[in-house]
Amino acid sequence: MDLANAHVVVTGASRGIGRELVEVLADRGARLALVARSRDALDALVREIGDERAAAFPCDLADSVAIDGLIDRIEATRGPIDVLVNNAGLDHTGAFTAMTAAQLRAVIEVNLIATAELCRQVLPGMTRRGHGHVVNVSSIAGSLPSAGVIAYCATKAGVNQFTAGLRAELKHTGIGTTLVEIGPAATQMMDHLRDYEPTAKGVRRLERLGLAPELDPRVVATAMADAITARRRHLRMPKRQAPISAIAELPRRIGSLVTLGLKTAPR
Ligand SMILES: NC(=O)c1ccc[n+]([C@@H]2O[C@H](COP(=O)([O-])OP(=O)(O)OC[C@H]3O[C@@H](n4cnc5c(N)ncnc54)[C@H](OP(=O)(O)O)[C@@H]3O)[C@@H](O)[C@H]2O)c1
């Protein structure tokens, strides 16, 4: 996928990895639609990049009314979308039973339902045009459940399974997918992980084993942009965690071998 002039939607663009990705993609000549709740942060980023290349679409992705028609609104004002990056994410660290019903729903809505819903909205247009790419940002937590973040882990496992299914369904359509599975990165999300001792202990043990060197969000964003250009199926960082994700992926790979040659594209 050539990023020069490509129209890319990035969710979770207001801070962290999403914000870094927007800057990297802008440097590579992409046109950007920025989604998150924080209108001021998105507007500041649009001013930094220039409003001919970027536009803000503030939206609470946990709100089914707000997300309804989001892709149509973006395409009506900015044109057809070439790449959708489902990066917005929400965790809640603590004992599962201490979560409120609203917190549990929000984690599932943002991480899993919004990811699937935005794919549902964007794919018909991409399929008609025979061109497009979808990036779903997951986590090592999708393969490695940890105490204190089990709802988050379950949503990321769902994103892994969903993206594998999507890839099978989109075979021969000209639309690619990239599943991003990363370990701890130095963003606001990581701060919360250390707030709850059982989770913090697990993180410290991974660090002691040398399995979780903290990633620089700019390095992650640069690798994501490279993965879109190369239309890579998977991006796994850091490298030493990649075998865990690859082993967890094995049954899905077997599934894709079993269905080899079957016509699975949408009709
Ligand atoms: N940091 C890590 O260690 C790590 C590790 C593995 C995977 N990841 C994944 O990487 C992705 C980016 O995370 P990050 O580390 O950059 O986290 P972050 O700094 O906390 O940023 C999260 C982004 O998601 C947006 N967001 C959260 N709730 C939203 C909602 N209801 N509606 C719309 N946007 C919402 C936030 O924007 P607003 O608050 O403005 O809405 C923000 O832009 C996530 O999918 C995360 O699960 C992160």
The ligand as an SDF file (V2000), in Angstrom:
LIG
                    3D

 48 52  0  0  0  0  0  0  0  0999 V2000
    0.6300    0.7510   25.8270 N   0  0  0  0  0  0  0  0  0  0  0  0
    0.7380   -0.5580   25.8990 C   0  0  0  0  0  0  0  0  0  0  0  0
    1.4930   -1.0950   26.7260 O   0  0  0  0  0  0  0  0  0  0  0  0
   -0.0110   -1.4440   24.9390 C   0  0  0  0  0  0  0  0  0  0  0  0
    0.3380   -2.8110   24.8850 C   0  0  0  0  0  0  0  0  0  0  0  0
   -0.3450   -3.6360   24.0160 C   0  0  0  0  0  0  0  0  0  0  0  0
   -1.3550   -3.1300   23.2040 C   0  0  0  0  0  0  0  0  0  0  0  0
   -1.6830   -1.7970   23.2800 N   0  0  0  0  0  0  0  0  0  0  0  0
   -2.7720   -1.3260   22.4300 C   0  0  0  0  0  0  0  0  0  0  0  0
   -2.3210   -0.2190   21.6620 O   0  0  0  0  0  0  0  0  0  0  0  0
   -3.4510    0.6260   21.3730 C   0  0  0  0  0  0  0  0  0  0  0  0
   -3.0970    2.0660   21.7210 C   0  0  0  0  0  0  0  0  0  0  0  0
   -2.9050    2.1480   23.1210 O   0  0  0  0  0  0  0  0  0  0  0  0
   -1.9920    3.2660   23.8280 P   0  0  0  0  0  0  0  0  0  0  0  0
   -0.9650    2.5550   24.5850 O   0  0  0  0  0  0  0  0  0  0  0  0
   -1.6100    4.3050   22.8510 O   0  0  0  0  0  0  0  0  0  0  0  0
   -3.0700    3.8150   24.8840 O   0  0  0  0  0  0  0  0  0  0  0  0
   -3.4420    5.2820   25.3850 P   0  0  0  0  0  0  0  0  0  0  0  0
   -2.2550    6.1520   25.4100 O   0  0  0  0  0  0  0  0  0  0  0  0
   -4.2330    5.0690   26.6240 O   0  0  0  0  0  0  0  0  0  0  0  0
   -4.3960    5.8030   24.2020 O   0  0  0  0  0  0  0  0  0  0  0  0
   -5.6560    5.1980   23.9820 C   0  0  0  0  0  0  0  0  0  0  0  0
   -6.3520    5.9150   22.8420 C   0  0  0  0  0  0  0  0  0  0  0  0
   -7.6780    5.3090   22.6810 O   0  0  0  0  0  0  0  0  0  0  0  0
   -8.6510    6.3430   22.7120 C   0  0  0  0  0  0  0  0  0  0  0  0
   -9.9080    5.8910   23.3250 N   0  0  0  0  0  0  0  0  0  0  0  0
  -10.0810    5.2910   24.5360 C   0  0  0  0  0  0  0  0  0  0  0  0
  -11.3880    5.1420   24.7820 N   0  0  0  0  0  0  0  0  0  0  0  0
  -12.0520    5.6430   23.7070 C   0  0  0  0  0  0  0  0  0  0  0  0
  -13.4330    5.7960   23.3820 C   0  0  0  0  0  0  0  0  0  0  0  0
  -14.4310    5.4130   24.2300 N   0  0  0  0  0  0  0  0  0  0  0  0
  -13.7590    6.3530   22.1910 N   0  0  0  0  0  0  0  0  0  0  0  0
  -12.7920    6.7820   21.3480 C   0  0  0  0  0  0  0  0  0  0  0  0
  -11.4720    6.6710   21.5960 N   0  0  0  0  0  0  0  0  0  0  0  0
  -11.1200    6.1200   22.7680 C   0  0  0  0  0  0  0  0  0  0  0  0
   -8.0250    7.4590   23.5730 C   0  0  0  0  0  0  0  0  0  0  0  0
   -8.5670    8.7120   23.2180 O   0  0  0  0  0  0  0  0  0  0  0  0
   -9.6000    9.5730   24.1200 P   0  0  0  0  0  0  0  0  0  0  0  0
   -9.2970    9.3070   25.5620 O   0  0  0  0  0  0  0  0  0  0  0  0
   -9.3240   10.9660   23.6590 O   0  0  0  0  0  0  0  0  0  0  0  0
  -10.9590    9.0920   23.7020 O   0  0  0  0  0  0  0  0  0  0  0  0
   -6.5780    7.3910   23.1340 C   0  0  0  0  0  0  0  0  0  0  0  0
   -6.3830    8.1360   21.9570 O   0  0  0  0  0  0  0  0  0  0  0  0
   -4.6260    0.0660   22.1700 C   0  0  0  0  0  0  0  0  0  0  0  0
   -5.4490   -0.7220   21.3400 O   0  0  0  0  0  0  0  0  0  0  0  0
   -3.9560   -0.8010   23.2040 C   0  0  0  0  0  0  0  0  0  0  0  0
   -4.7990   -1.8350   23.6650 O   0  0  0  0  0  0  0  0  0  0  0  0
   -1.0240   -0.9520   24.1160 C   0  0  0  0  0  0  0  0  0  0  0  0
  1  2  1  0
  2  3  2  0
  2  4  1  0
  4  5  1  0
  4 48  2  0
  5  6  2  0
  6  7  1  0
  7  8  2  0
  8  9  1  0
  8 48  1  0
  9 10  1  0
  9 46  1  0
 10 11  1  0
 11 12  1  0
 11 44  1  0
 12 13  1  0
 13 14  1  0
 14 15  2  0
 14 16  1  0
 14 17  1  0
 17 18  1  0
 18 19  2  0
 18 20  1  0
 18 21  1  0
 21 22  1  0
 22 23  1  0
 23 24  1  0
 23 42  1  0
 24 25  1  0
 25 26  1  0
 25 36  1  0
 26 27  1  0
 26 35  1  0
 27 28  2  0
 28 29  1  0
 29 30  1  0
 29 35  2  0
 30 31  1  0
 30 32  2  0
 32 33  1  0
 33 34  2  0
 34 35  1  0
 36 37  1  0
 36 42  1  0
 37 38  1  0
 38 39  2  0
 38 40  1  0
 38 41  1  0
 42 43  1  0
 44 45  1  0
 44 46  1  0
 46 47  1  0
M  CHG  2   8   1  16  -1
M  END
$$$$
